[in-house]
Amino acid sequence: MVTRVALGVLLGLLLGGCNREESVDAGPPRTPQSHLVEVVSVTPSRVSLERSRSGTLRHLREVEIHTQEAGMITALPWYPGDRVKAGELLVKLDDRLLRSEYNRARAGLREAQQNLARLRELAANRLVSREELLRRETEAEVAAADLELLETRLSYTEIKAPFDGVITERLSELGNVAERYDHLLTLADPLALVVDVGLSELILAQLKVGDPVDVMIDALGFEPKPAVVSRLYPQVDPVTRRGTLEIRLDPVPDGARAGQFVRVQLQTAARERLLVPFSALRFDNASFLYIVDAGGAVVRRDVVTGSRLADRIEILDGIAPGERVVTRGFLGLVPGQQVEVVSLETGRESAGDEQ
């Protein structure tokens, strides 16, 4: 009796399992899920690039005043902060010894010229040889050269200002004996202040000499001061791809001095650019984007990038206006795959500063 009951239960379980399998198999076939992506349609945007850089003011013209002759300093009237005019005497050295040598050389030249004049009179009557006349002429030329040399050395005992400027260093005192090539003073032009800033080669190519620039000098407040691009250095660092730009204050504001900290605001001319979200850019051995073609298939496109502007990046080559760039849905995405676009954004037309 017990055996019959157990066999009946087992048979019921087997029949129930078969019924469940038949009910599952009888359902409709499941379709594979589509790969969903978000895209942005690339359109040209007319934007300008704004850059902020910091630097230090320096004098455009600054010269060190060195001696070219040795001697005791007999005049050194200037101190740091004094303003001088071009041609004013900066340094005077004792010239008594050189002046004595100069007077002796001048007397020697006069004697040589007198001897040469007498010999020329005799040579006219053929009373001296041609060789003797040539020797006297050479002596007169040597005496003239010696006198010119001493005149030059005497001029070195007085040093005058090469341009209008301000004394920034005084390194000796009256009465000291200066050796040849000693550094005595430093003279700078306070009306020519510049700052050097480093920029990417992509930005440098869009600037030119004469472009207006705003400069803020922290020591003078936060009001922008006018300046211009005065020089584009010709060389770019081959490692960092950055070059140097020289900015000149025009005019120099009151209170501006070399060594002050400044902030430079640069802006390039507006032009058409193709911008895509930076998050859309992919990387392996090269930078690339995923494009969705007209048939809904994914295409990998290698691109050349330009400047980054906030959350966007400029594409210089590799895509055309109107193409759809994938911005989301990269997981499992492969070239050639059919996708479904779930949203479409339009490229923004403004951008911020470089990151």
C-alpha positions in Angstrom: 0.0 0.0 0.0 2.8 2.4 0.9 4.7 1.5 -2.2 1.6 2.4 -4.4 1.3 5.9 -2.8 5.0 6.7 -3.3 4.8 5.8 -7.0 1.7 7.9 -7.4 3.4 11.0 -5.9 6.5 10.6 -8.1 4.4 10.2 -11.2 2.6 13.5 -10.3 5.8 15.4 -9.9 7.1 14.2 -13.2 3.9 15.2 -15.0 4.0 18.7 -13.4 7.6 19.3 -14.5 6.7 18.4 -18.0 3.8 20.7 -18.0 5.9 23.6 -16.7 8.6 23.0 -19.4 5.8 22.9 -22.1 4.4 26.2 -20.8 7.9 27.9 -20.9 8.7 26.6 -24.4 5.3 27.8 -25.6 6.1 31.5 -24.9 7.1 34.0 -27.6 10.8 34.2 -28.7 12.8 37.0 -27.0 14.4 39.7 -29.2 18.0 41.0 -28.6 18.1 44.4 -26.8 19.3 47.4 -28.9 22.6 49.3 -28.0 21.5 52.8 -26.9 23.8 55.9 -27.4 23.5 59.6 -27.0 25.0 61.8 -29.8 25.8 65.4 -30.5 25.5 66.9 -34.0 28.7 68.9 -34.8 28.2 72.4 -36.0 30.7 75.2 -36.5 30.8 77.7 -33.7 32.4 81.2 -34.0 34.3 81.6 -30.7 37.4 83.4 -29.5 40.0 82.0 -27.1 40.6 83.7 -23.8 43.7 82.9 -21.8 45.0 84.1 -18.4 48.7 84.0 -17.6 50.8 85.4 -14.8 54.3 86.8 -14.9 56.8 89.3 -13.6 57.5 92.8 -15.0 61.0 93.5 -16.2 62.8 96.4 -17.8 63.0 96.1 -21.6 66.3 98.1 -21.5 68.7 97.7 -18.7 72.5 98.2 -19.0 75.4 97.6 -16.6 77.9 100.4 -16.5 81.4 99.0 -16.5 84.8 100.7 -16.7 87.1 100.2 -19.7 90.1 101.9 -18.0 91.5 101.6 -14.5 91.7 104.6 -12.2 90.5 106.2 -9.1 86.8 107.3 -9.2 86.7 111.1 -9.0 83.0 111.5 -9.7 80.0 109.2 -9.0 77.1 111.5 -8.3 74.1 109.1 -8.7 72.3 106.8 -6.3 69.5 104.2 -6.9 66.3 105.9 -7.8 68.0 108.9 -9.4 66.8 109.8 -12.9 69.4 110.8 -15.5 69.2 112.2 -19.0 71.0 110.8 -22.0 74.5 112.2 -22.2 74.8 113.1 -18.5 78.0 112.1 -16.8 77.7 109.0 -14.7 81.3 108.2 -13.8 84.6 110.1 -13.9 88.0 108.5 -13.4 91.4 110.1 -12.7 92.9 110.7 -16.1 96.1 112.6 -15.2 98.5 109.8 -16.3 96.7 109.2 -19.6 96.5 112.9 -20.3 100.3 113.1 -19.9 100.8 110.3 -22.3 98.4 112.0 -24.7 100.3 115.3 -24.6 103.6 113.4 -25.2 102.1 111.6 -28.2 100.8 114.8 -29.6 104.2 116.4 -29.4 105.7 113.3 -31.0 103.2 113.6 -33.9 104.0 117.3 -34.4 107.7 116.5 -34.6 107.1 113.6 -37.0 105.0 115.9 -39.3 107.7 118.6 -39.2 110.5 116.1 -40.2 108.3 114.7 -43.0 107.7 118.2 -44.3 111.4 119.0 -44.5 112.1 115.7 -46.2 109.5 116.3 -48.8 111.1 119.6 -49.7 114.5 117.9 -50.0 112.9 115.0 -52.0 111.6 117.6 -54.5 115.2 118.6 -55.2 116.2 114.9 -55.2 118.5 115.4 -52.1 117.1 112.4 -50.2 116.3 108.9 -51.2 112.9 107.6 -51.8 113.3 105.0 -49.0 114.1 107.7 -46.4 111.0 109.6 -47.4 108.8 106.5 -47.0 110.3 105.8 -43.6 109.5 109.3 -42.4 105.9 109.0 -43.7 105.5 105.7 -41.8 106.8 107.3 -38.6 104.2 110.1 -38.9 101.4 107.6 -39.5 102.4 105.6 -36.4 102.5 108.8 -34.3 99.0 109.7 -35.5 97.7 106.3 -34.6 99.3 106.4 -31.1 97.6 109.8 -30.5 94.2 108.4 -31.7 94.6 105.4 -29.3 95.3 107.7 -26.3 92.3 109.9 -27.3 90.1 106.8 -27.2 91.5 105.7 -23.8 90.9 109.2 -22.4 87.3 109.1 -23.5 86.9 105.9 -21.4 87.6 107.9 -18.2 84.2 109.6 -18.6 81.2 107.4 -18.8 77.9 109.1 -19.9 74.3 107.8 -19.9 73.4 106.1 -23.1 69.6 106.9 -22.7 67.2 108.5 -20.3 66.7 106.2 -17.4 66.9 105.5 -13.7 69.8 104.2 -11.6 68.9 100.8 -10.2 72.3 99.8 -8.7 75.3 101.6 -7.3 78.2 99.2 -6.6 81.1 101.5 -5.7 81.9 104.8 -4.0 83.8 108.0 -4.7 87.6 107.5 -4.1 87.7 103.8 -4.8 90.2 102.6 -7.4 88.3 100.9 -10.2 89.9 98.1 -12.1 89.3 97.6 -15.8 85.8 96.2 -16.5 84.5 96.8 -13.0 80.7 97.0 -12.7 79.9 100.4 -11.1 76.2 101.2 -11.9 73.1 99.8 -13.5 70.9 102.0 -15.6 67.3 101.0 -16.7 64.6 102.6 -18.8 61.5 102.9 -16.5 59.2 103.8 -19.4 59.6 100.4 -21.1 58.3 97.6 -18.9 57.5 94.1 -20.3 56.4 90.7 -19.1 57.1 87.4 -20.8 54.4 84.7 -20.8 54.4 81.1 -22.1 51.6 79.9 -24.4 50.7 76.8 -26.4 51.9 76.8 -30.0 48.2 76.6 -31.0 47.5 80.0 -29.4 50.7 81.7 -30.5 49.8 81.1 -34.1 46.6 83.2 -33.6 48.4 86.2 -32.1 50.4 88.9 -33.8 52.6 91.9 -32.8 50.3 94.9 -31.9 47.4 92.9 -30.6 45.8 94.6 -27.5 46.1 92.9 -24.1 44.8 93.6 -20.6 47.3 93.4 -17.7 46.4 93.6 -14.0 49.1 94.6 -11.6 48.2 93.3 -8.1 50.2 96.0 -6.4 48.1 98.7 -8.2 44.7 97.1 -7.7 42.5 95.1 -10.0 41.8 97.6 -12.8 43.1 96.3 -16.1 46.0 98.3 -17.6 46.4 98.6 -21.4 49.3 96.7 -23.1 50.2 95.3 -26.5 51.9 92.2 -27.8 55.4 93.6 -28.5 57.3 90.4 -29.5 56.7 86.8 -30.5 59.8 84.7 -29.8 60.6 82.6 -32.9 61.4 79.3 -31.1 59.0 76.8 -29.6 60.1 74.3 -27.0 60.1 70.9 -28.8 59.1 69.0 -25.6 56.3 71.2 -24.2 55.3 72.7 -27.5 55.1 76.1 -25.8 56.5 79.4 -26.9 57.1 82.8 -25.3 55.2 86.0 -25.9 56.4 89.4 -24.8 53.8 91.9 -23.5 54.6 95.6 -23.2 52.7 98.1 -21.0 51.5 101.0 -23.1 51.7 103.4 -21.4 53.4 102.5 -18.2 51.0 103.3 -15.3 52.2 105.3 -12.3 53.6 103.0 -9.6 54.5 100.2 -12.0 58.0 98.8 -11.3 60.1 95.9 -12.5 59.7 92.8 -10.4 55.9 93.3 -9.7 53.5 90.4 -10.2 51.1 90.8 -13.1 48.2 88.8 -14.6 47.8 88.9 -18.4 44.4 88.4 -20.1 44.8 87.4 -23.7 42.0 87.0 -26.3 42.3 85.8 -29.8 40.2 86.9 -32.8 36.9 85.0 -33.1 36.8 82.3 -35.9 34.8 79.2 -36.9 35.7 76.1 -34.9 34.4 72.6 -34.7 33.8 71.8 -31.0 32.8 68.5 -29.4 32.4 67.5 -25.7 35.7 66.5 -24.2 34.0 63.4 -22.8 33.3 62.2 -26.3 37.1 61.9 -27.1 38.5 58.4 -26.8 42.2 57.4 -26.6 44.4 54.5 -27.4 47.3 54.9 -29.7 45.6 58.0 -31.1 42.7 60.3 -30.3 39.5 59.2 -31.9 35.7 59.7 -31.9 32.8 57.3 -32.5 30.5 58.6 -35.3 27.0 57.3 -36.0 26.5 57.2 -39.8 23.3 57.6 -41.7 22.5 53.9 -41.5 22.9 53.8 -37.7 26.2 52.1 -37.7 29.2 53.1 -35.5 32.4 54.3 -37.3 35.7 55.0 -35.5 37.3 58.3 -36.7 40.8 59.3 -35.8 41.0 63.1 -35.2 43.5 65.9 -34.7 42.6 68.0 -31.6 43.3 71.6 -30.9 42.7 73.8 -27.9 40.5 72.7 -25.0 37.8 75.1 -24.0 36.2 74.3 -20.7 34.3 71.0 -21.2 34.8 71.1 -25.0 37.7 70.5 -27.3 38.4 71.8 -30.8 38.7 69.3 -33.6 41.1 70.4 -36.3 40.8 67.4 -38.6 38.9 64.1 -38.9 35.2 65.1 -38.8 32.9 67.3 -40.9 30.1 69.6 -39.8 26.8 67.8 -39.4 28.2 64.4 -38.3 26.8 62.8 -35.2 29.4 62.1 -32.4 28.7 59.6 -29.7 28.8 61.2 -26.2 27.4 58.4 -24.0 26.9 54.7 -24.3 30.5 53.6 -24.9 30.4 50.4 -22.8 30.6 47.5 -25.3 30.5 49.8 -28.3 32.6 48.5 -31.3 33.0 49.9 -34.8 30.4 48.5 -37.3 27.8 47.9 -34.6 24.2 49.0 -35.2 23.0 51.4 -32.5 19.8 53.3 -31.5 20.1 57.0 -30.9 18.1 58.0 -27.9 18.8 61.8 -27.8 20.3 64.4 -30.0 22.1 67.5 -28.7 23.2 70.6 -30.6 26.8 71.8 -30.1 27.0 74.8 -27.9 28.4 78.0 -29.4 30.5 79.3 -26.5 33.4 78.0 -24.5 35.5 79.0 -21.5 39.1 79.0 -20.7 41.7 76.4 -21.4 42.2 73.7 -18.8 
